[in-house]
Amino acid sequence: MFNRRNFLTTAGAVAAVSTFNIRKAAAADDLNWSIHCDLTGPAAEGGKPQGDGFTAYAKWINASGGIRGRKVNLTINDSTFKVDVAVANVKKALAQGRVDYLFGESTGMIQAISPENNSTYKIFMTSGSFASELADEKAFPYHFVTGATYGAQLQMLVDYIKSSSGSTPAKVVIVHSSTSMGRDGIEPAIKRAEELGVKIVLVQQTKFVETDVSAYALAIRKAQPTHVIHHGYSFAVWPEIVRLVRDYGMNDVVFLGTVWQNERAKMLEMKDIAEGLVGVKVWNDDTIKPAGATMKTIGELNKARDPAFNGYARLGFLNAWMSSMMATRAFEAVIDAGLPVNGDNLSQAMRAVKNWDTGGLIDVPVTIAGQQVGLGRIIKWGKANNWDPQQLTEWMKVN
């Protein structure tokens, strides 16, 4: 393994293992971005748009002169939603030279690489994860969460259930995947429900992908809830559970989900169950009525890349764009201050961000606290609104 001094002083290209690589011969002052996402595998639904987003951002920022005159040297690696593959790809990247910023595909990946990163490499990071533990500055000082954590999102949903139920007692079922993403935030959500007088009548754990979900649907039927929260999935398992429960005639049950289960493109593919679904949004996706300059740019770039673009950006694309904007802001602050570009200085710069205007990606000022952006809002899907998510709450933070 390379020691820290060699790592910090060695310039060069990052190993590429994907067709998204736009790297050219690297100059010594280029900013090397090593991106690890799921281009194939069970989480590719979000990973491919992440690759698109980072590619578009790097081309856009470089065409504008780079970050304070320094080009972004981008390489994207396919981690296939497997931690061992992701870790191997990171080692390849480090063996090729200096890495200034790293994006990780999952909670498991960040957990796996952080001990050595904390002690040796000290690379500034964001990821596709909203894991609560990854917002712990002591354990993950170089990692920042690009929205509200999963724990915060679940508590937002519980708060919404309480506020929207009125005098009707709420009875809630929680169904979550066995992944680290799915297990995250369950206990705090149960505690929040107890504090608010919301009754949790059943908690079920499934695999990330299941071939038969009938037993889970039958358990929900037996529990007779008013609300069902699904958490820790992409677009497997939970849609079929919703179908089966509704087939049982339980049409008054409100189904809710966290960020990766709420995307307009997917809602359009499953209109048979999408009506009335409630979820959490951590970024704006509408470039037709853009909330600011950033959303306008995202719309223009997506339209140029795909003339059939319908105006709503994919979640993975937005995740990449928010990550890139956070990295850019940190790099700009460090370069402007004349400080060495390293993970310690970049992380300190990120923690100092207050009242940041993201150009409508989030349409309230962003202040970084507790290693996260921390903002989310509750939305609802419906045909009457042309499947444009209806905003049920303002942007909020969970303390």
N, C-alpha and C positions, 0 to 999 in steps of 0.2 A: 504494500500500500504506500502511496506517496505521502510524504510529510507535508505539513501545512506550508512551510516556507517554499518548497518546490512548487506546490499547487498554486500559491498566490503569485509566484513570479514567472510561471510558465505560460506563454501565450500560444494559442494555436486553435485549430478547428475542433469542433465537437463531433463525436462519432455519429453517423447518420444511419438509421435503419428504416426510413420510411420515404414514401414518394412526396411528402410534404417539405422535404429539405430544400431551402432556398439559399443555402450557404454558398458563398463564393470565397475566394482566397481571403483569409482573415488578416486584417491589419492589427498591429499590436494594441491599438487603442479601441478596437471594436468591443462592443459589449456582447458577450457570449451568453445566449439564452438557450438553455437545455430543457426541452419540453417533452413530457412523458404522458401520453394519453392513450386511450383504448381505441385504436383504429379498427381493430377486429375483436371478436369475442362478445360476451353477453352484455357489455356496457358500451358497445360501439355506437349505440343510438345517441349518446351524449359525447362520446370521444371524437367521432369524425367532425362534428361541428366545432369542437375545441380546436382541432387541427386547422380547420378553415379560418377560425377567428384569429389564431396566432399568426398564420400566414398573411392574412389580410392586414393585420395591424403592423407587422414588421415591414411589409412593402409600403404601407401608407406612411409610417413614421420615417423610413429611410428616404422616401421620395421627398419628404419635407425637410431633409437635412439631418435626420437622425435625432438622437437625444443629446442636446447641446453640442451638436456637430459630430457625435460618435455614432457610427452605424450599429444597428442591431444585427448580430450574426446568429441566425436562428437555425436550430435543428430540432426536428420532431421525431420522437421515438414511439413505436407501437408497443405498449406494455401488455396488451391482450387481457387486461383485468386480472393479471396474475402477479402477485407481489414478487416472486422470485425472478420473473422476467424483468419487471421494473427495476429491481435492485441491480441485476446484471447489466441493464442498459445504463444505469447511472454510473456504475464502475467503468464501463467502456468510455463514457463521456469524460469522466475524471482522468482516465488514462491518456486521453488525447490532449488535455491542456486545461487552461483556466476556465471555470464556469462562474459567471457573475450573477446569474439568476436562474432558478430552477422551478419548473411547474410539475407537480406530482398528480397522478391520476386518482388516487384514492387515499382513504384514511390509513389503510394497511401499509401502503407504500411510504407515506410520511412517517408513520410509526417505525418502520424498518430502517429508514436511512437517517433519522434524526439523531440517534445517539452519537454516531460517528461525525455527522455534520456539526453537532453542537461542540464536540471536542476538537475536531480537526479542521474541517473545511469551511464551516461558518458561511454557508451560502444562503442568501436571501431567497425565500420561497413563498409561493402561494400554491393552491391546489384546487382540484374539483371536489374536495371534501369540505363539509361544514361541521365536522366533528367537534363536539364541545371541548374535548381534551386538547385539540390542536390550537385552541385559543388560550392556552395556559402559557404565559410568558416564561415561567421558570422551566417548564419541561420542553417547550418548543419556541425558544426565543427568536428563531429566524423564520418562523412560519406565520402567515397572516391569513385569516379567513375572509373571503370576499363578500360575505353577506352576514346574515344571522346564523348562528350555529343551529344544528339539528335540535338540540335541547331547547333553544329559544323558540324555534319554529313550532315545536310541539306545544310549548307553553302558550304561544300565541293562539294556536288552534283551540286549546282548552279554554282560554280566556274568551275566545269568540263563541264557543259553544255555550258558555255561561251567560254571556251578554245577549245572545240571540234567542235563548230558550224562554226568556220571560218567566212566567210563573209555572211553566211546565217542567217537572223534574227531568233532568237530562240523565240518560243511561248510556254509557259509552263503552264500545268495544275497541281495543287497540290490536291491530294485526301488524306485525313487523317481521322483516327478514332476519335471518340468522347471521348476516354480515355484520361487521363492526359498525357500518353505517346504520343498519337496522336496529341494533341494540342500543345505540347512542340516544340518550335523552329520555328513555322510557320511564325510568324511576323518578326523575324530576317531574315528568308530566303527570305521573300518578299522584305524586305529592301535591302538585299544583291543584289537581282536580279535588283532592281531599280538602285542601284549604278553602276552595270555592264552593264546596258542597256538591260537586259533580260526581256522580257515582260511576266508578269503573266496574263493569259487570263481567268483563272477560278480557284477558290478554293472551294472544296466540302468536307463536313464532313459526315461520315457514322458511323453507329454503329460498334463495334468491330467485330460482326458477323451479317450479313444481309442474309435474305432469298431470296431477289430479288434485283439484282444490275443493272437491265436494265436501270433504269432512270439515273443512274450515267454514264453509258456507252454512252447513247444517248446524254447527256450533253457534254461529251468529243467529240463526233462526231460533234456536232454543233460548238464547239469551235475551231476545226481543229488545235490542237497543233502540235508542232514538238517533244515535250517531255512531259511525264507524270511522276510525282514523287508520289509514294505511301509511306505513313509514318504512323507508329503507329499500325501495324498489326503483326499477326503471319502468318498463311497461310490460312486465310479466307478473303473473300471479294475481295481483289485485284487480285488474279489469274483469277477469273471469269470476272472481268472487263477487264482484258487484253484479254481474249478469245473473249469477245463480240466486243471489239473495233477492234480486228483483223478480226473478222467475217465481220465487216463493210468494210473491204478492206483497212484499215488504217495501212498497213504493214510497213510504213516508220517511224512510231512513235516510239521513243525510250522510254522505260519504265525503271524507276529507283526506287530504294528503299533503306531504311536505314537498319541497321544491322540485326534485327530479321527477315527480309524478305530475307536474303541471306545465304543460307546453301546448300551445295552440295547434301546432302542426300535428301532434298526436291526437288531440281532441277531435280534429276534423276526420281522423281515420277511425274513430270509434264513437260516432255520434249516437249510436244506440244506447250508450251508457253515460255519455258525457254531460247530458242535461242535468244541471243542478249540482255538479261536483264542486266542492269548495277546496281551496288550496292556499299555499303560501307563495307569494312572489317576492324575490329579493332584488330583481332588476326590472326595469321597463323593457318591453319587447316591441312596442309599436313604433315603427318608423314612418307610418303614414301620417300620423298626427304627432310628430316628434316633440318630446318635451324639452329638447335643447339641441345644441350643435353636435354633440356626440352622436345622438340618435339619428340625426340627419345624415351624418357621415356614414354611419353603419348602414343606413338604408341605401345610400348611393353606392357604396362598395359592394353590397350584396346584389344590387340590381345590375351593376356592371359585370359581376361574376356570373350571375344567373338571370337572364332577362325574364324568366318566369317567376322570380322572387315576388312573394305576395305581400311583402311589407312588414311581416312579423319575423323578427330574428329568432334563431334557435337558441335554446338555453346554453348549450355548449359554446356557441359563438360568443354569447354575452359573457359567460364565465371567462373565456379567453381574453375578451376585450377589457373587462374589469381588472383582471389580473395584470394585463399589460399596462393599463393606465396607472395602477398602483405602483408597479415596478418603475415606470417612467417618472412618476412624481418623486419617488425615492431617489432615483439616479440624478434627476435634475437638482434636488436639494443638496445632495452630497457634492456634486460637481460644482455647483454655484458657491458652496462653502469652501471649496478648495481642499476638501478632505480626500483621503484615499478611498477608492471605490471598493469597499469590502462589505461583508455581511453585517458586521457590527454597526458600521455607519449607516448603511441602508436601512437596517431595522430601526435604529434610533430616529432616522428621518421619517419613517412610516409612522412610528408612535407619536410623532409631533404633529401629524396632520390634523387640522381643525377647520371646520366650516368650509370644506372643499366642495366646489361646484363641479360635479362630474359631467356636466353638459346634458343632463336629462337621463342618463343611464339610471340614476336614482334622482328623483326630482325634489329632494330636500338636501340641505348641506350635510356632508359626511364628516364626522369626527371619529377618528380611530381610537377605540378604547378597548382594553383587554384583548389585544391582538386581532380584532375583528372590526369589520364595517358595522355589523350588528343590526342592520335594519331589515324589516320585512313588513309586508302588508297582506291582508286576507283578501282573496279574490273568489269569484264564482263564475262558472262557465254556463252558457246558455245560448240556445238558438236565436232567441228574440233579440239578442245583442250582437248577432252575426258572429258568435263565438269569440268576440272581443271580450277579454276578461273584465267582469264588472268589479269595481273596487268597493269592497265592503267595509274597509277601514282605511284610515290614513297610515302613513309610514310610522312604524313604532319600534321601540327597543324594549327588550325584557331585562329588567335589572337583576 
